Amino acid sequence: MQSPLFAHNDSQTQERWSLQNAQMLRVALEGHDDLLARKGAMVAYQGLVEFDAEYRSQGQRRARAHTGEGLDLMRCHGQGTVYLANLAQHVHLLDVEQEGLTVDSSYVLAMDSSLHHEVIAVDSLYGISGSGKYQLNITGRGKVALMTSGTPLLMQVTPDRYVNCDADAIVAWSTSLRVQMQAQTHSSGVWRRRGSTGEGWELSFMGSGFALVQPSELLPPQHAQIGGGVAAQFGMGQQGARGQNQGNVWS
């Protein structure tokens, strides 16, 4: 049998983490710690591999119930290779070190089991109840695989160059950055959109680090809810509060 499909056979590498292609992650398990992956993200595997639901602590369960933010994970272990993907999203590998990574849980595909994650809040500049933004803070040493809709933009933040990002487009940022959530408006009525631009909430980043933005203001792919991320709760995109009809998000 002959076909151009045979050009897409499994990649051969000695690396534990590698990209099979732009939209599929390949992780070798043999001789390494367990892998934590998004539930249902396995598309194929080779060898003797087991998949178990990952235990969530009482604190993590409370945070998920209160904020809607959190990760539904499975633990992958054994001897073999696992291939992971989710809704044909683009996959990117990051090394988490001392600096830490803050990310919307909707964009996490997998991580090393040695890493720790907890829910944190980003305060609103206006102090309005209900407009806070919840994220995951990932700390420790290890790798994380993130997903984006299309090719993302990595913006460097320096003390003399701060960065503003749309709250529906931001994927992740350096934990060391100072962050504020604010309305994109010129008026005192922060629930009123700025003219007819359709812009709503933004995050302002200050300090030294990076901010990762995807070329989409919707949860990936369009109109597909893949997690309990903040854009679905408080953003002002089509997946945001009242589908861009601004008002009290808590009513």
Secondary structure by P-SEA (a helix, b strand, c coil): cccccccccccccccccccccccbbbbbcccccccccccccccccccbbbbbbbbbcaaaaaaaaacccccbbbbbbccbbbbbbccccbbbbbbbccbbbbbcccccccccccbbbbbbbbbbcccccccbbbbbbbbcbbbbbbbcccbbbbbbbcccbbbbbcccccccccccbbbbbbbcccccccccccccccccbbbbbccccbbbbcccccccccccccccccccccccccccccccccccccc
